[in-house]
């Protein structure tokens, strides 16, 4: 069905701004490595190292004592042609719970791109472990808050739809319909090469 290997990050970016996966996969233009980006990656990895030594997630979730946490879990779905590395997978006697870390403050409302990214990881967990994922969490490190995401049929259908759109865009080099938004353009590291940029 699908021809291109994609990642949950591609799905996240598609919901944030469709120009980004187009620039990445069609024009082969990627974000430059910057000191800010390096620092963000380092903070992300440090957060995972800290989590291995503490019980904060278990404290937040009140999980059974024999629950365990796996970190940097590589996942791959041949069926969906997506792959990625999940920040944390909590395994309880009854279920698998994917967790994505964000070095950011928890917003009042979970952004769609964050919600669909964790849903993509949930589908990867399902295919990798032959299970059904009913919920997932996003851990926002800045204010030490968890956001729960129920993995609904609607979210699942949204992932399938986006994977189809991404493959159509990449395979046939179809320009997506872009509605530029100045604040996003200002924050984007691709704004100098993006044909839709308002900068």
N, C-alpha and C positions, 0 to 999 in steps of 0.2 A: 504493500500500500504506500509506504513512504520510502524515499530514496536517500535522504540526507540525514546523517546523525545529528541530532540537536540536543540541547541541554535545558534543564530547568531555567538557567540564566537567560537563554534565548527567549523562552516563554515570558519570563519576567520583563525583559527588555521590550518585547512585542507589545505588552500591555502598557508599558511606560511610554514608549515612542516607537512606532513601527519602522522609522527610518534607521534605527540602530541595527537590527538584524539584517536589513537590506544592505547597509553599508558594510557590515561584517562579512556576510556570506556571498553577496553578489559583486560588490566592488572591492572586496578584500581589504577593507580599511578598518583598522582596529584602534581602540583607545591607546594612546601612548602611555608608557610606564612613567609615572610621576612619583615624586616623593610622597605626595598625599595618598596616592593609591598604594604605594609600598607600606605606608604607615597603617592604612586601613587593613591590609592583608595581615600585617604583623599583629595588630590588635585582635583580629579575628582568631588567629592561631593561639595567641596568648589566652584568649577567653576559653578556648577549648582545653588548654592545659590546666587552667584553673578549675574548670568544671570537673576534670578527672579526679581532683583532690577534695572536692566538696560535695555537699548534698543539696545544693540550692534548687535544682530542678525537682528532685524528689520532695524537697520541702514544699515547693509551690504546688505540686500535683498530688501529694499525699498518696503515693503509690505503694503497693505491697513491698515489704522489706526485701523480698527475694527478686525484685526487679533489677535489671542491669542496664547499663548504658554503653553503647558502642560509639566510637568517634571516627570521623573521616571514613564513612562507610561507602565504598565504591558500589555503584548500582548501574544496571544496564537492562534495557528491555528491547529485545529483538522485535517484539510485536509492535511497539510504538516507535522504534528507532530513536530512543532518547537514552542518554546516559549522564551520569553526574556523580559527585561525591557529596553525600549527605553529612551535614555537620554532626548530628547526633541521632541515634536510633535507640529509643527506650523499648526494652522488651520486658513485658510482664507475663505472668502465667496465662493471661487471657488475650493479649493483643500486642500489636506492634504500633509504636507511636513515633512518627518522624518529627524532628525538631530542627528548625533552621535558626541560626544565630544572626542577629543584626547588631552591628556596632552603631546603634542609633537609639533615639528616644521613642518609646511606644506612642504612636499617634492615637488620637481619639477614635478614629476609624481605620481599620486595616486597609491599606491601599490594595486595589485590585491586582497590581503586579506582584505584591508580596503573597497575596492569597493564592493566586494561580501558580506561583513558583512552588509553594509548599504542597499544593495539590499534585503538581507534576512529580515531586519527590514521593508523595503517597502512592501514586500509581507505580512508580519504580519499585517501591517496597513491596507492593502487592505482587508484581510480576517476579521479583527476585526471591521472595519468601513464600509464594503461593498462599497468600493470606488476604484478608479484607481489612483495609484501614478505614476506620470510622471517624477518627479525629487526628489532628496534628497541631503542633504549637510553633509559634514564632517567639523566640526569646529576644527581647530588646534590652541590650546590656546597659545602656546609659542610665536608665531608671529601674533596672532589675525587674522588668515586668514580662509576664507571659501573655500572649494572645492566643486564644483557642480558635482553631478553624475546623468546623465540621465538614468532613469530606462528603459532600452531597452529590447526587446524580447530576444536578445542574452544573456543578464545578467539573465533574468528570466529562460531561458533554462539551463544556467550554474548552477543555484541554484538547480533545479530539478535533474540535473545530479549528482551533488555533494551529495545531500541528498540520492540518490540511492546508490552511492558508499560508503558513510558513513554507511548506514544500512547494506550493504553487508559485509563490513569490520567488523562491530560490531557483527551482528547476527551470522556470520559464522567464526568469529575470523580469518579473512584473513589478512595476513600481507601485508601492502601496499608496493608499490615500492618506496623506499626512495633513494634520491640522496643527501647524506649528504654534507653540506656546512659549512666549518670550522667556519666562523664568526657567523653563526647562532648557531652552537653547543656551541661556547664559551659563548654566551649570554643566552643560555637556562638553566633554573633552573632544568631541568630533565636530564642534560647531564651525570650525574653519574649513572643513572639507565637505560638510553636509550641504547638498543643493537646496534643502528646505529650510536651512537655518535662517533665523531672523536677525542674527548678529552680523 
